[in-house]
Amino acid sequence: MKNRQEFHTEKGVHTFKHEETSLNYGGGVRLQMRNGIYSDLRFDVQEQYDIRQFSWTLGYRFNELL
């Protein structure tokens, strides 16, 4: 992971630069039934900011009409 800050002064101009890289990972599962109803469970983690997110989605997939 990278976390870097720089501050420069040149000819009376102040410049602040901040760069960071964070590891972000997650996983999930999906249940899909024949009648078009589906459910998603997902868990995501972002290490640098210690953020954990859990989500649950319930939906309906409309069939294409031919």
Contacts in CASP RR format, 6 or more apart in sequence:
PFRMAT RR
TARGET T0000
AUTHOR 0000-0000-0000
METHOD contacts of the structure
MODEL  1
MKNRQEFHTEKGVHTFKHEETSLNYGGGVRLQMRNGIYSDLRFDVQEQYD
IRQFSWTLGYRFNELL
1 20 0 8 1.000
1 21 0 8 1.000
1 22 0 8 1.000
1 23 0 8 1.000
1 47 0 8 1.000
1 48 0 8 1.000
2 19 0 8 1.000
2 20 0 8 1.000
2 21 0 8 1.000
3 19 0 8 1.000
3 20 0 8 1.000
3 21 0 8 1.000
3 48 0 8 1.000
4 18 0 8 1.000
4 19 0 8 1.000
4 20 0 8 1.000
5 16 0 8 1.000
5 17 0 8 1.000
5 18 0 8 1.000
5 19 0 8 1.000
6 15 0 8 1.000
6 16 0 8 1.000
6 17 0 8 1.000
6 18 0 8 1.000
7 14 0 8 1.000
7 15 0 8 1.000
7 16 0 8 1.000
7 17 0 8 1.000
8 14 0 8 1.000
8 15 0 8 1.000
8 17 0 8 1.000
9 15 0 8 1.000
20 48 0 8 1.000
22 46 0 8 1.000
22 47 0 8 1.000
22 48 0 8 1.000
22 49 0 8 1.000
23 46 0 8 1.000
23 47 0 8 1.000
23 48 0 8 1.000
24 44 0 8 1.000
24 45 0 8 1.000
24 46 0 8 1.000
24 47 0 8 1.000
25 44 0 8 1.000
25 45 0 8 1.000
26 42 0 8 1.000
26 43 0 8 1.000
26 44 0 8 1.000
26 45 0 8 1.000
27 42 0 8 1.000
27 43 0 8 1.000
27 44 0 8 1.000
28 40 0 8 1.000
28 41 0 8 1.000
28 42 0 8 1.000
28 43 0 8 1.000
29 40 0 8 1.000
29 41 0 8 1.000
30 38 0 8 1.000
30 39 0 8 1.000
30 40 0 8 1.000
30 41 0 8 1.000
31 38 0 8 1.000
31 39 0 8 1.000
32 38 0 8 1.000
32 61 0 8 1.000
36 60 0 8 1.000
36 61 0 8 1.000
36 63 0 8 1.000
37 58 0 8 1.000
37 59 0 8 1.000
37 60 0 8 1.000
37 61 0 8 1.000
38 57 0 8 1.000
38 58 0 8 1.000
38 59 0 8 1.000
38 60 0 8 1.000
38 61 0 8 1.000
39 56 0 8 1.000
39 57 0 8 1.000
39 58 0 8 1.000
39 59 0 8 1.000
40 55 0 8 1.000
40 56 0 8 1.000
40 57 0 8 1.000
41 54 0 8 1.000
41 55 0 8 1.000
41 56 0 8 1.000
42 54 0 8 1.000
42 55 0 8 1.000
42 56 0 8 1.000
42 57 0 8 1.000
43 52 0 8 1.000
43 53 0 8 1.000
43 54 0 8 1.000
43 55 0 8 1.000
44 51 0 8 1.000
44 52 0 8 1.000
44 53 0 8 1.000
44 55 0 8 1.000
45 51 0 8 1.000
45 52 0 8 1.000
45 53 0 8 1.000
END
